[in-house]
Amino acid sequence: MNFFQSQYEHGGNVKKLAEAAGCPAEEILDFSANINPLGPPRWLSSLISSKADSLLAHYPDPDCRSLVKAIAHRYSIPEEEILIGNGSTELLYLLPRAASVSRAIIPVPSYTDYLKASYLAGLSVEIIPLEEESEFKLDLAAIKARLQGNELVVLGQPNNPTGCLLDPNSLRFLAPRHPSTLFLVDEAFIDFVDRADSLIFRRPANIIVLRSLTKFYAIPGLRLGWAAADKAIAERVRQIAPPWSVNSIAQACGEALLGQDDEYTLKTLALIAQERKFMLTELRSLSGLTVFAGEANFILVRIDHWGFKAKTLAQRMLTEGRVAIRPGDNFPGLDERYFRLAIRTREENRRLLAALKAVMGSL
């Protein structure tokens, strides 16, 4: 496990970042994790407080029945096709084990845990490098050419860390023509993309869609995700999943979040659209950087100064400006020149840009 521990890290570890910066965690402005900058809906803490005593006094529902019903109602999905997880990551690790396949196909760059989950499930892994010249956009033709049956294809929609969207209708056309192949589509960040065409809708039977409530509703401490999968696959996941992995408070919050708050959604989408435009303009004005636009609530950037590494940039921004970014060299398919940063509020984005300009200006 040392290989995984050294190679597969995530953003958002504020305590570790604070230790490296030598300051309290409250002083860190974290652009390394892609969480809604608005924070949770204001009413959510009141809901938790009002229900805490009753929810803490009993074991959680192991089947998450009320939350399953809420998802089924909102998305018109049969209840038996819905899986609930302790974050979408729990389901990402369970699904390759339940998939009854022998290998995985993973385009890169992509989220590090796609590879780790596949390896830990005992699958052989074929990596398909995406072309930087096309801004790392997915090439479905390259995937189609490698399909033999008995494989799991893992895709991000939008992809992390590139932010690129795939063409959902092309995948809806491809998947039924390869019925012995499973397609796992990770839509953890799709709620940040206005008018995105989710594969939750008109989903072929061999497509599994993974969703997260953690990122959009800014509840990473609660851990809550879900998936839509064919009934047989969903049942195999339930057989190997640990009981009570989703706590009662997370279940209650998920049910409430899915049932209301269009105002919060609209405010989030407006903020992300406005600040993406601002950040892309500002980043592209800086010499020595190549900016990949993508479509998500984060931006991938490449440093073009010879010999200057993203880890060095991240370390200096953290220690000198108390601003955390995500170096990209442990994303499969990227090297030490790349970093990823989240989109936050205007005030926070200005602070990041100031720290970035200070370090880049010293080169």
N, C-alpha and C positions, 0 to 999 in steps of 0.2 A: 504493500500500500504506500510505500514511501514515494514511488513515482507519482501517484495520483495526488498525494498531499503536497508535493513540491510543484506540480505542474498545473493543478486545477484549483485556482482560487477564484473568489467572487468579489465583487464590489460590496460596499455597504458595511464593512466591518469597522465601525466607527471607533470601538475601543482599541483595536489594533492600530488604527490610523493615529489616534490620540497618543498612544504610547510612542509611536515613531516620531511624532511632532513634539513630544514633551509638553503637552498641554491637556487641559480637561476636554472630554469628548464634546462638551457643549460649544467649544470654540471652533470645531471643525465644520466647514461648509462642504457638504458631501455631494460631489457630482459623479461619484463612482457607481452609484446605484440609481436605477431609472424609476424613481418613485414619483407619484403625483406631487408637484410642488405645493399644491393647495393644502396638503395634509388631509386627514380623514374628514368626512362631512361633520359639521359641528355638532349635530344631534347625536352622533354615534356614542360619544362618551357618556351622555345622559342615559342612553339606552343600556349601556353596559352597567352603569351604576344602579339603575332601577331593577335590573334582573340578576345582579351578581349573586346575591344570597341564595336564590333558588337554583341558579345554574351551577353554583359551586358545590351544592349539597348533595348532588346526585351524579352518577356516571352519565356521560354523554350518550345520546342515542347512537349505537354503533352503525346503524344504517342511514343516519342523517335524513330521516324520512321527510321532515318538514322542508329542509333545504332542497332536497331532490324535487319535491312537489313544486317549489317556487321556481326552480330552473326549468322544469318541464312545462310549467305554465308560461313562462316568459319566452321560451325559445321553441315551443311546440315540439318537444322531444319526448318519446316514450320514456317513462321513468326507469324501465329496466335497462336503458342504454346510457344512463347517467352514473358517473363515478365521482365521488367526492374524496379529496385528498388533503393532507396536511401541507398545504401549498401545492402548486402544480408539480413541484420537484418530486414529491413522493410518488405521484402517478407516473412521472417520466421514468423513474427507476423501476416501477412495477410493470409497466407495459411491455418493455422488451422481454421480460421474463415470462409474460403471459402470451406472447405473440405467436408461439410455435413456429418460429423461423430460425434459420441457421446463420444468417448474416445480416449486416446492416449496411446501407448506403447513405453516406452523409456528405452533402456538399459543404465545403469550407471556404471562407471563415464562417464559423457558427458557434453557438453557445457550447461551452466546454463540456457540459454535462451530457450532451448527446453522445459523445464518444465514451465518456466514463460509464454511463448507464448501459451502453451496448456491450462494452468490454466486460463489465461485472455480470451481465446476463449470459456470458459465454459465447457471444456472437463474434464471428469474424467481421472485420470492418473494412469497407472499401470507401476511401475518401475521394471526392471529386473536387479538385481545386476550381474555384470560380475566378474569372478573369478580372484583374484590377482595371484593365482598359475599359471594361463595360460597367465599372463601378460595382463589381461583384454581384451583378444581377443573376438570378437563377436561370440556368440553361436546362429546361425540361427535356430537350432533345438528347442531351448528354446523359441524363438519368435514364431515359427510355432505352437508350442503346445498351445499358448495363443490366437491364431487368432480365432475370432468368426464372423468376418465381422463387418462393420460399425466402423472401427478404423483407426487411423493414426499411423503408425510406423515411428519413427524419428531416423535416423542413421547418424553418421559422417563417411566420407570417404576421408581422414583418420579421425579417431575419435579425438576429442579434449576433454580432455588433454592427452590421452594415446598415440596418434600417430598411433594406429593400423589400418590396412586396413581390410576391409571385402572382401569376395570372390564375385566379381561382377557377375560371371556366376551362382553361386548358387542363388543369388538374382534374376537374370533374369529368372531362372527356377522356383523359389518359387512364385514370384509376380503374374504371369498369372493364377496360380492355386488358387488364393484367390482374385478374381476380385472385391469383395466388400470391400477390404482393400486397403488403400492408403499407399504408402511407400514414405516418404520424405527423400532424401539422400542429406546431406549437404557436398558438395565438395569444401568448401571454401579454403582448403589447398592442393588440389590435384595437382595443378600446380607445387608444390615443389617436387613432387614424380616423378622421372624419369621413363618414360615408363608406367605410371599408366594407367589402363584400366578404363576409365571414363564411367559411366552409361549414359552419354549423348548419347553414341552410342549404338544402339540395345536396346533402352529403351522401356520396356513394357508400355502400356497406363496408368497403375495405379502406375507408379513410377514418382515422381517429383524430378528433380535434381536442387539443389541450387548451384550457383557459385558466386565467389567474384573476383572482380578485385582489391579490396582494398589491399589485403595482398601481392599478388605476385608483383604487380606494385608499391607498397609502396606509395599509395595515400589515406591514411585513412582520411585525411582532406577533400577529395572530396566526399567520400561515393558513391560507385557504385557497384552494384551487379545485377545478373539476374538469371532467372530460366527457365527451360524447363518443361512444364506441358501439359497434355491433353487439347485440345482446350476448352472443357466445363469448366474445372477447371480454366484455364487461364482467361476465360471471367468473371467468378464469382469474381476473384481477381480484375480485372479491375473495376468492378462495385463498389467495396468497397474501392479501393485505393484513396487516396487524389490526386487531380490534381496537376501538376507541382512539384511533389516531387523530381524529378531528374533535377538538374540545367543544364543550357546550357553548361557550361564549362565541367562538368562531362561527359555529352553526347559526346561532341567533343573529349575529351581525350579518352574515351572508344572506340570510332570509330577508332581513330588513333592507339591506342595500339593493337587492334585486327587485324589491317591490316598490321603490320610489326614487326620488331625487333626480329628476330630469334637469333641474336647475344646476345641480352640481356637475352633471355631465356636460351641459352646454358651456358652463363657465370654464371647465377644464379644457375642452376642445378649443375654445376661443383663445385661452392663454397659451396653449401649446402652439397653435398656428401662428400667433403673433410673435412669440419668443423664438420659435424656429427661424422665422424670417429674419428677425433681428440678429440672432447668433450666426446664421449663415453669412449674412452681409459682413458682420464684424470679423469673423474668422477669416473670410476670404480676403479681407483687406490687409492681413498680416503676411509679410513675406516669410518664406521658409516653411509654409504649411500647404498641404493639399487637403481639401475638405470634400468629403463624400456626403451628399445631401441626404439620401435615404428618405423615409417617410415617417419615421417613428419619433418618439419623445427623447431621442438621443442622437448624437452625431459622431461619426467616425472621422478621425483626422490622422494624417500622416505627416511626420516631421521630415523635411527635405534638407535640413542642415547635415552635412556629412559628419558622421561620427557622434552625433548627439542622439541619445537614446530616450525613448519615452519614459523609461523608469527614472532616469536622471531628472527629466522635466517634472515628473510626478513627485519625486522626493523633494525637489527644491520648492515647488508650489506648496507642498504640504508644510515644510518647515519654515518657509519665509512668508507664506501668505495664509496658512491654515486652510487651504483649499485642496480637496482631494479629487483627483481624476483617476481613470481606470486605464493603466497600461495594457496594451493589446497583445503582448508577445506570448501569452499563454492561451489566447484564442487560437485553436487550430486553423492554420491558413494565413496567419498574420505573423509579422516579425517585430523586432524591437523598435521599429520606427513609429508604430501606430499607438494611438490612444483613443479612448471613447469618453465622451462627457455627456451628462444628462442635460436636459433643458429644464431650467427652473424659473423663478420670478425675475423681473427686470433688474431689481436691486441686486439679487444674488448673481445673475449673469454678468452684471457690470463688475462685480467683485472678482469673479473668475477671470474675466477678460483682463482686468488690471494685473492680476497675479501672473497670467500667461504672458502679457506684454513685458512685464518686468523681467521675467526669466529669459524670454526669447530676445529681448533687447540687449541682454548682457553677453550674447554669443558673439 
